[in-house]
Amino acid sequence: MVRSIRTYGYLFGYLPFTIPALRKVRRIKHNASPEQLADTVSREPRKWATGILNRTNSDISMSIREALPDGPVLFVSNHEGNFDIPVLISRLPKPFGFMSKEEVRKLPVIRKWMEEMNCVFIDRSDRRSAVRSIRDMAEKLRSGHSMLIFPEGTRSRGGKPGDFKTGFVRIAKEGGVPIVPVAIHGTSSIMEQNNNRIRPAHVTVDVLEPISHQEILGRSAAEITRLIQDRIREATAERAAEKRQQEPGRTA
């Protein structure tokens, strides 16, 4: 219980202290280079996300299978739990914006930071909002900002990743960027599997081999979706098997 109070307390309690950094971002945004601005914007969210994870006492490990492409990319990840975003903000080497549900706009300071991070909001009950969000994501990519999307559309809560929707392929095609698949495993053990109480977990992030923009253009959306979905499912299954082998009482 104490760990839960500390984690949730930091999650919201730290945000007012980020307001001076938010003001600094707004002061420099029209004069800084895109690289300088991205570094400045990402600094505070990364600190915030790291602080949250430290309070869960979780162990986070990341592997990068192949060097990331230069320039903006579209990260495509499975969605296991609510701690996916803090984990990825704290660990992925490229600053990124992401697609989030419209309800988050009600959270004042969080909303302001997400806007500076180039996040895109979607109203899932409005089809026109979904079409607009795809266009907005592609525009962010063309403007030089890396983006992240969870194509399952909902959390798997530690189960097998669900079926991916194909919209992210259109985003990558129109944005003119490669896709970098990301397999995340273990975040649901922090909260979702504990009736929303916070417990330590071992979380792995596997940044898989990129799919070039040329390959994306040369194959159908269904083919690319299936390729990425299968790679992520394979990587998460491997991590789940490793975790089972490490459980007390099991032998190799």
C-alpha positions in Angstrom: 0.0 0.0 0.0 2.8 2.4 0.9 4.4 1.8 -2.5 1.1 2.5 -4.3 0.7 5.8 -2.4 4.2 6.9 -3.2 3.9 6.0 -6.9 0.5 7.6 -7.4 1.5 10.6 -5.3 4.6 11.2 -7.4 2.7 10.7 -10.6 0.5 13.7 -10.0 2.3 15.5 -7.2 5.5 16.1 -9.3 3.7 17.8 -12.2 3.3 21.3 -10.6 7.1 21.4 -10.2 7.5 21.0 -14.0 5.7 24.2 -14.8 8.9 26.3 -14.9 10.4 23.9 -17.4 7.3 24.1 -19.4 7.6 27.9 -19.5 11.2 27.5 -20.6 10.1 25.3 -23.5 7.7 27.9 -24.7 10.3 30.6 -24.5 12.8 28.8 -26.7 10.6 26.9 -29.1 10.7 29.5 -31.9 14.5 30.0 -31.8 15.9 26.5 -31.0 16.8 24.0 -33.6 14.4 20.9 -33.9 17.1 18.8 -32.2 17.6 21.3 -29.3 13.9 21.7 -28.8 13.3 17.9 -28.8 16.0 17.4 -26.2 14.7 20.2 -24.0 11.1 19.0 -24.2 11.9 15.4 -23.5 14.1 16.1 -20.5 11.4 16.7 -18.0 9.0 13.9 -19.1 11.9 11.5 -19.0 12.7 12.6 -15.5 9.1 12.3 -14.5 8.7 8.8 -16.0 11.9 7.6 -14.4 10.8 8.9 -11.0 7.5 7.0 -11.3 9.3 3.8 -12.2 11.8 4.1 -9.4 9.0 4.3 -6.9 7.6 1.0 -8.1 11.0 -0.6 -7.5 10.7 -2.3 -10.9 13.6 -3.5 -12.9 13.6 -2.3 -16.5 15.8 -3.8 -19.1 16.0 -2.8 -22.8 17.7 -4.4 -25.8 18.1 -2.8 -29.3 18.4 -5.5 -32.0 19.6 -3.1 -34.7 20.8 0.5 -34.8 17.9 2.9 -35.0 17.5 4.8 -38.3 18.5 8.5 -38.4 15.7 11.0 -38.4 12.1 10.4 -37.3 10.5 7.0 -37.0 7.2 5.5 -36.2 7.5 3.3 -33.1 4.8 0.5 -33.1 4.4 -1.3 -29.8 2.1 -3.8 -28.1 0.1 -2.3 -25.3 0.3 -4.4 -22.1 -0.5 -1.9 -19.3 -0.8 1.7 -18.2 2.9 1.8 -17.3 3.9 1.2 -21.0 4.2 5.0 -21.6 6.4 5.8 -18.6 8.6 2.8 -19.4 9.0 3.9 -23.1 9.5 7.6 -22.3 12.2 6.7 -19.8 14.0 4.2 -22.0 13.6 4.8 -25.8 16.6 6.7 -27.1 14.6 8.9 -29.4 12.1 11.5 -28.0 8.6 10.8 -29.3 5.0 11.9 -29.3 2.2 9.4 -29.1 -1.5 8.9 -29.8 -3.7 9.3 -26.7 -7.4 9.2 -25.9 -9.2 12.5 -25.8 -10.1 12.2 -22.1 -6.4 13.0 -21.2 -7.1 16.6 -22.3 -8.9 17.1 -19.0 -5.6 16.8 -17.1 -4.1 20.4 -17.3 -0.4 20.1 -16.8 -0.1 16.6 -18.4 -2.1 18.0 -21.4 0.3 20.9 -21.9 3.4 18.6 -21.8 1.8 16.2 -24.3 1.1 19.1 -26.6 4.8 20.1 -26.5 5.8 16.5 -27.1 3.7 16.5 -30.3 1.1 14.0 -29.0 -2.1 13.5 -31.0 -5.5 13.1 -29.3 -8.2 10.8 -30.6 -11.9 10.5 -29.7 -12.6 6.8 -30.3 -16.3 7.4 -30.4 -15.9 9.7 -33.5 -14.8 8.1 -36.7 -13.8 11.5 -38.1 -11.5 12.0 -35.2 -9.8 8.7 -36.0 -9.2 9.8 -39.6 -8.0 13.2 -38.5 -5.6 11.6 -36.0 -4.0 9.5 -38.7 -3.5 12.6 -40.8 -2.1 14.5 -37.8 0.4 11.7 -36.9 1.7 11.6 -40.5 2.1 15.4 -40.4 4.1 15.2 -37.1 6.4 12.6 -38.8 6.9 14.8 -41.9 7.8 17.6 -39.6 10.7 15.6 -38.1 9.1 14.2 -34.9 9.2 10.5 -34.0 5.9 9.1 -32.9 4.6 6.0 -31.1 1.4 4.1 -31.6 -0.3 1.1 -29.9 -2.2 -0.5 -32.8 -4.1 -3.0 -30.6 -6.1 0.0 -29.3 -6.5 -1.5 -25.8 -4.3 -3.1 -23.1 -3.7 -6.8 -23.2 -3.0 -6.9 -19.4 -0.3 -9.5 -19.7 -2.1 -11.8 -22.2 -1.1 -12.4 -25.8 -1.0 -9.1 -27.8 -4.3 -8.6 -29.6 -4.8 -8.1 -33.3 -3.2 -5.0 -34.7 -5.3 -2.5 -36.7 -3.7 -1.5 -40.0 -4.0 2.3 -39.6 -0.4 2.7 -38.5 0.9 1.5 -41.9 -0.9 4.4 -43.6 0.7 6.8 -41.0 4.2 5.5 -41.8 3.5 5.7 -45.6 2.2 9.2 -45.5 4.8 10.3 -43.0 7.6 9.0 -45.1 9.4 7.2 -42.2 10.5 3.6 -41.3 8.6 1.6 -38.7 10.5 0.4 -35.6 8.6 -2.4 -33.8 8.8 -2.5 -30.0 7.9 -5.5 -27.8 7.2 -4.7 -24.2 6.6 -7.3 -21.5 5.9 -7.1 -17.8 4.3 -3.8 -17.3 0.9 -5.3 -16.4 2.6 -6.9 -13.4 3.2 -3.5 -11.9 -0.5 -2.6 -11.7 -3.2 -4.3 -13.8 -2.6 -7.8 -12.3 -2.7 -6.5 -8.7 -6.1 -4.9 -8.6 -4.4 -1.5 -9.3 -2.0 -1.8 -6.4 1.7 -1.1 -7.3 4.1 -4.0 -7.1 7.7 -4.4 -8.4 8.1 -6.2 -11.7 10.7 -7.1 -14.2 9.9 -5.3 -17.4 11.7 -5.9 -20.8 11.7 -3.7 -23.8 12.9 -5.2 -27.1 13.4 -2.7 -29.9 13.2 -4.9 -33.0 14.6 -4.6 -36.5 13.3 -1.6 -38.4 11.1 -1.9 -41.4 12.3 0.6 -44.1 10.0 3.0 -45.8 10.8 1.4 -49.1 9.6 -2.0 -47.8 6.5 -0.4 -46.4 5.7 1.2 -49.8 6.3 -2.1 -51.6 3.9 -4.3 -49.6 0.3 -4.1 -48.6 -1.0 -2.7 -45.3 -2.2 -6.2 -44.3 1.3 -7.7 -45.0 3.1 -5.1 -43.0 0.7 -5.3 -40.2 1.0 -9.1 -40.0 4.8 -9.0 -40.2 5.1 -6.5 -37.3 2.4 -8.2 -35.2 4.1 -11.6 -35.6 7.5 -10.2 -34.7 6.2 -8.5 -31.6 4.2 -11.5 -30.5 7.3 -13.7 -31.0 9.4 -11.4 -28.9 6.9 -11.2 -26.1 6.4 -14.9 -26.1 10.2 -15.4 -25.7 10.2 -13.0 -22.7 7.3 -14.8 -21.1 9.0 -18.2 -21.5 12.2 -16.7 -19.9 10.2 -15.4 -17.0 8.5 -18.8 -16.4 11.9 -20.5 -16.4 13.1 -18.1 -13.7 10.2 -18.7 -11.4 11.1 -20.6 -8.2 10.7 -24.3 -8.5 11.2 -24.4 -12.2 14.2 -26.0 -13.9 15.5 -25.4 -17.4 
